[in-house]
Amino acid sequence: MRAASSSVGETLLHDVLASARNATGNDAVGSDTLTLDANAPQFAGTTHADAIDRWIFSGNRNLVREVEVGGVQVVAEGRHRDRDAIAARYAVAMRKLLA
């Protein structure tokens, strides 16, 4: 059992990470990375204690700069490599749901 945290964001992130294997089936612990935009205004004056809360509760601004999954880069400069295809599939699904 882990120690309690006063940070809601840290608690949420820890629980997501703990359930990731069940959600994804990926056993490759440590093969995924996420890099945040440290120059974003939301991080001005941030401390180690509040960085996760600032990231999670920052609103709709994309603070994620890079993501690697299993050693493969899927997000670069804040843009998912399949963003256009995902948006197109989403549009098709929404049209079907709303028809």
FIROVO-201388 format. One record per atom (N, C-alpha, C): residue in one letter; atom name; residue number from 1; x, y, z. Coordinates in pm, 1 decimal. Layout:
// FIROVO-201388
a CA NUM X Y Z
...
//
This chain:
// FIROVO-201388
m N 1 85.1 -118.1 0.0
m CA 1 0.0 0.0 0.0
m C 1 89.3 124.0 0.0
r N 2 51.4 222.7 -75.4
r CA 2 131.9 344.0 -84.7
r C 2 87.2 446.4 18.2
a N 3 174.8 539.1 46.7
a CA 3 144.1 645.8 141.1
a C 3 41.0 739.7 79.9
a N 4 -44.8 793.7 163.9
a CA 4 -145.9 887.8 117.2
a C 4 -79.1 1016.0 68.4
s N 5 -140.8 1079.9 -30.6
s CA 5 -89.9 1205.1 -84.0
s C 5 -196.5 1312.8 -68.2
s N 6 -154.7 1434.3 -38.1
s CA 6 -249.1 1545.6 -30.3
s C 6 -280.8 1599.5 -169.3
s N 7 -210.9 1550.8 -271.3
s CA 7 -232.3 1595.4 -408.5
s C 7 -335.8 1506.7 -477.3
v N 8 -447.1 1567.0 -515.3
v CA 8 -550.1 1491.7 -586.9
v C 8 -494.6 1441.6 -720.1
g N 9 -421.1 1525.8 -791.3
g CA 9 -363.7 1486.5 -919.4
g C 9 -268.3 1369.3 -905.6
e N 10 -182.8 1373.2 -803.2
e CA 10 -88.4 1264.0 -781.3
e C 10 -161.8 1134.0 -749.6
t N 11 -266.9 1142.0 -670.2
t CA 11 -346.3 1023.6 -638.2
t C 11 -410.1 966.3 -764.0
l N 12 -468.9 1052.5 -846.4
l CA 12 -530.7 1006.7 -971.1
l C 12 -427.9 944.0 -1064.7
l N 13 -313.7 1010.2 -1082.0
l CA 13 -210.0 959.4 -1170.7
l C 13 -158.0 824.4 -1121.2
h N 14 -133.9 811.7 -992.1
h CA 14 -85.9 685.2 -937.3
h C 14 -185.4 573.2 -965.9
d N 15 -314.9 600.1 -946.7
d CA 15 -416.4 497.6 -969.8
d C 15 -427.3 460.6 -1117.2
v N 16 -412.5 558.4 -1206.6
v CA 16 -412.9 529.4 -1350.1
v C 16 -294.4 441.0 -1385.7
l N 17 -177.5 476.8 -1336.2
l CA 17 -58.1 397.1 -1365.3
l C 17 -70.4 256.0 -1308.8
a N 18 -129.7 243.5 -1191.1
a CA 18 -146.6 111.9 -1129.4
a C 18 -242.8 24.4 -1208.8
s N 19 -338.6 86.1 -1277.8
s CA 19 -437.1 8.4 -1353.1
s C 19 -402.6 -3.8 -1501.7
a N 20 -291.6 56.0 -1543.3
a CA 20 -257.8 59.0 -1686.1
a C 20 -245.0 -79.6 -1746.4
r N 21 -181.3 -172.5 -1677.0
r CA 21 -164.5 -307.2 -1731.0
r C 21 -299.8 -372.2 -1755.5
n N 22 -393.7 -355.3 -1662.4
n CA 22 -526.3 -412.6 -1680.6
n C 22 -600.0 -348.5 -1797.1
a N 23 -580.0 -219.5 -1815.8
a CA 23 -650.7 -147.1 -1921.5
a C 23 -591.1 -171.8 -2059.6
t N 24 -458.4 -188.4 -2066.0
t CA 24 -392.8 -198.1 -2196.3
t C 24 -337.4 -335.4 -2228.2
g N 25 -315.1 -416.2 -2125.6
g CA 25 -252.7 -545.8 -2147.6
g C 25 -103.3 -535.8 -2172.3
n N 26 -47.5 -416.3 -2158.6
n CA 26 94.2 -394.1 -2184.0
n C 26 173.8 -424.8 -2057.8
d N 27 259.7 -526.2 -2065.6
d CA 27 343.7 -563.2 -1951.9
d C 27 478.2 -493.0 -1952.7
a N 28 505.6 -412.8 -2052.2
a CA 28 637.8 -351.2 -2067.8
a C 28 651.5 -231.3 -1975.2
v N 29 676.0 -258.1 -1849.3
v CA 29 689.4 -152.2 -1750.2
v C 29 810.2 -65.5 -1783.9
g N 30 790.2 65.2 -1783.6
g CA 30 899.7 157.5 -1807.2
g C 30 929.0 186.4 -1953.5
s N 31 852.0 129.2 -2045.4
s CA 31 880.3 151.9 -2186.9
s C 31 806.6 272.7 -2243.1
d N 32 718.8 331.7 -2164.5
d CA 32 642.0 447.1 -2209.6
d C 32 693.9 573.2 -2141.6
t N 33 696.4 684.1 -2216.1
t CA 33 738.1 812.2 -2158.6
t C 33 644.0 922.2 -2203.0
l N 34 634.1 1024.4 -2120.8
l CA 34 553.1 1141.2 -2150.0
l C 34 634.4 1262.7 -2109.3
t N 35 646.6 1359.3 -2199.4
t CA 35 721.3 1482.0 -2171.6
t C 35 625.1 1599.3 -2177.5
l N 36 623.3 1677.4 -2071.5
l CA 36 536.0 1794.4 -2066.0
l C 36 609.9 1918.1 -2114.6
d N 37 534.5 2019.1 -2154.6
d CA 37 590.0 2146.3 -2200.5
d C 37 624.7 2232.2 -2079.4
a N 38 747.5 2221.7 -2032.6
a CA 38 792.0 2293.3 -1912.9
a C 38 785.4 2445.1 -1929.7
n N 39 776.7 2495.6 -2053.0
n CA 39 770.5 2639.6 -2078.1
n C 39 627.8 2693.4 -2080.6
a N 40 528.6 2606.2 -2062.4
a CA 40 388.9 2651.1 -2063.9
a C 40 362.9 2743.6 -1944.4
p N 41 280.7 2845.7 -1962.5
p CA 41 251.6 2939.3 -1852.9
p C 41 197.2 2871.1 -1727.1
q N 42 124.9 2760.5 -1744.1
q CA 42 69.1 2689.9 -1629.0
q C 42 177.1 2638.6 -1534.1
f N 43 299.1 2621.2 -1583.8
f CA 43 407.6 2569.9 -1501.3
f C 43 497.9 2678.9 -1444.0
a N 44 465.4 2805.0 -1467.4
a CA 44 547.2 2913.7 -1413.1
a C 44 547.1 2906.0 -1260.7
g N 45 664.6 2897.8 -1202.3
g CA 45 678.1 2893.0 -1057.3
g C 45 637.9 2760.8 -994.5
t N 46 623.5 2659.2 -1077.6
t CA 46 579.7 2529.5 -1023.5
t C 46 685.3 2468.9 -932.7
t N 47 639.0 2384.9 -842.9
t CA 47 728.4 2309.7 -755.3
t C 47 704.3 2161.2 -780.2
h N 48 794.6 2079.3 -730.0
h CA 48 777.7 1934.2 -741.9
h C 48 642.5 1892.2 -682.1
a N 49 602.8 1958.2 -574.2
a CA 49 480.9 1921.9 -502.5
a C 49 353.4 1953.1 -580.2
d N 50 355.5 2053.7 -668.8
d CA 50 230.8 2089.7 -737.2
d C 50 233.3 2068.3 -888.7
a N 51 341.3 2014.3 -943.1
a CA 51 352.4 1998.1 -1089.3
a C 51 245.4 1906.6 -1146.2
i N 52 217.5 1794.7 -1081.5
i CA 52 117.4 1701.7 -1134.3
i C 52 -21.1 1764.8 -1131.3
d N 53 -56.4 1831.8 -1022.6
d CA 53 -186.8 1898.4 -1016.3
d C 53 -199.7 2005.3 -1124.6
r N 54 -94.2 2081.1 -1146.8
r CA 54 -99.8 2184.1 -1250.8
r C 54 -122.5 2121.7 -1388.1
w N 55 -56.8 2008.7 -1414.4
w CA 55 -73.8 1940.9 -1543.1
w C 55 -215.9 1887.6 -1557.4
i N 56 -261.6 1812.3 -1461.5
i CA 56 -391.5 1745.3 -1473.8
i C 56 -507.3 1844.2 -1472.8
f N 57 -497.9 1949.1 -1392.6
f CA 57 -609.8 2042.3 -1378.0
f C 57 -586.4 2174.2 -1451.7
s N 58 -509.4 2171.6 -1560.3
s CA 58 -475.0 2294.4 -1631.9
s C 58 -580.5 2340.1 -1731.8
g N 59 -687.7 2267.9 -1746.9
g CA 59 -789.1 2306.0 -1844.1
g C 59 -762.6 2238.7 -1977.1
n N 60 -801.8 2302.5 -2083.3
n CA 60 -794.8 2240.4 -2215.7
n C 60 -664.7 2264.8 -2290.5
r N 61 -570.3 2337.6 -2234.7
r CA 61 -444.8 2361.3 -2304.0
r C 61 -361.8 2233.4 -2303.3
n N 62 -313.6 2196.0 -2419.3
n CA 62 -231.7 2076.1 -2431.2
n C 62 -92.7 2103.5 -2376.6
l N 63 -59.3 2036.3 -2268.2
l CA 63 71.8 2053.5 -2206.9
l C 63 164.5 1937.4 -2239.6
v N 64 114.8 1838.7 -2312.5
v CA 64 196.2 1722.6 -2348.3
v C 64 274.6 1754.8 -2474.9
r N 65 406.9 1741.6 -2468.6
r CA 65 492.7 1770.3 -2583.9
r C 65 530.5 1644.4 -2659.4
e N 66 570.8 1539.7 -2588.4
e CA 66 619.0 1416.7 -2651.4
e C 66 562.2 1296.3 -2576.7
v N 67 531.9 1189.2 -2651.5
v CA 67 489.8 1062.6 -2591.3
v C 67 552.8 949.2 -2669.7
e N 68 608.7 854.1 -2595.8
e CA 68 658.1 729.9 -2655.8
e C 68 584.1 614.8 -2590.0
v N 69 537.6 521.8 -2672.2
v CA 69 470.0 402.3 -2623.9
v C 69 548.2 282.4 -2674.1
g N 70 598.7 204.3 -2581.0
g CA 70 680.2 89.7 -2619.6
g C 70 802.7 129.1 -2699.2
g N 71 855.5 249.6 -2672.0
g CA 71 973.9 297.2 -2742.3
g C 71 945.9 361.5 -2877.0
v N 72 818.4 372.0 -2915.2
v CA 72 780.3 432.7 -3043.0
v C 72 714.4 568.3 -3015.7
q N 73 765.2 673.0 -3079.7
q CA 73 709.3 806.4 -3059.1
q C 73 573.4 816.9 -3128.5
v N 74 470.6 853.5 -3049.1
v CA 74 336.3 870.3 -3104.6
v C 74 288.9 1014.9 -3097.4
v N 75 355.2 1096.8 -3015.0
v CA 75 325.5 1240.0 -3008.4
v C 75 457.8 1314.5 -3019.3
a N 76 461.1 1410.9 -3110.7
a CA 76 578.5 1496.3 -3128.5
a C 76 531.0 1640.5 -3136.7
e N 77 595.4 1728.3 -3061.3
e CA 77 559.8 1870.2 -3058.1
e C 77 411.0 1890.6 -3031.6
g N 78 354.8 1805.8 -2943.6
g CA 78 216.4 1819.1 -2902.6
g C 78 114.2 1763.0 -3000.0
r N 79 158.0 1696.1 -3105.1
r CA 79 65.8 1645.8 -3207.3
r C 79 78.8 1494.1 -3221.0
h N 80 -33.6 1424.7 -3206.4
h CA 80 -35.3 1278.9 -3222.0
h C 80 -14.7 1244.5 -3369.3
r N 81 66.8 1145.3 -3396.0
r CA 81 99.7 1108.7 -3534.4
r C 81 -23.7 1069.8 -3615.3
d N 82 -128.5 1019.7 -3550.2
d CA 82 -249.8 975.9 -3620.4
d C 82 -367.8 1069.9 -3597.2
r N 83 -339.9 1193.8 -3558.9
r CA 83 -446.6 1286.4 -3522.3
r C 83 -551.4 1303.7 -3631.8
d N 84 -508.9 1322.8 -3755.3
d CA 84 -605.5 1345.9 -3862.7
d C 84 -693.5 1223.6 -3886.6
a N 85 -634.6 1104.9 -3885.5
a CA 85 -712.0 981.6 -3906.2
a C 85 -808.1 958.2 -3789.9
i N 86 -763.1 985.0 -3668.6
i CA 86 -849.2 968.9 -3551.0
i C 86 -965.8 1066.0 -3558.2
a N 87 -940.8 1190.7 -3594.8
a CA 87 -1047.1 1290.8 -3606.5
a C 87 -1147.2 1250.4 -3713.9
a N 88 -1099.7 1195.6 -3824.7
a CA 88 -1190.6 1152.5 -3932.3
a C 88 -1279.2 1037.9 -3884.8
r N 89 -1221.7 940.7 -3815.3
r CA 89 -1302.3 828.0 -3763.0
r C 89 -1402.5 876.6 -3659.5
y N 90 -1362.0 971.1 -3578.3
y CA 90 -1452.6 1027.9 -3478.6
y C 90 -1571.0 1097.1 -3546.0
a N 91 -1543.3 1173.1 -3650.3
a CA 91 -1650.8 1242.5 -3722.8
a C 91 -1750.9 1143.4 -3781.6
v N 92 -1700.4 1034.3 -3839.6
v CA 92 -1788.2 930.9 -3895.3
v C 92 -1874.2 870.5 -3784.7
a N 93 -1812.9 837.4 -3672.9
a CA 93 -1887.0 777.1 -3561.0
a C 93 -1993.7 873.6 -3509.6
m N 94 -1961.9 1002.0 -3496.4
m CA 94 -2060.2 1099.4 -3448.1
m C 94 -2176.1 1116.2 -3545.0
r N 95 -2145.0 1117.2 -3674.7
r CA 95 -2253.4 1126.8 -3773.9
r C 95 -2347.9 1007.4 -3761.8
k N 96 -2292.9 889.5 -3743.2
k CA 96 -2376.1 768.6 -3727.8
k C 96 -2459.9 774.4 -3600.3
l N 97 -2399.1 820.0 -3493.2
l CA 97 -2471.8 828.3 -3366.4
l C 97 -2583.8 931.7 -3370.8
l N 98 -2562.0 1040.2 -3442.0
l CA 98 -2659.2 1148.9 -3445.1
l C 98 -2760.4 1136.0 -3558.6
a N 99 -2742.5 1035.4 -3643.4
a CA 99 -2835.9 1017.6 -3756.0
a C 99 -2967.3 958.8 -3710.0
//
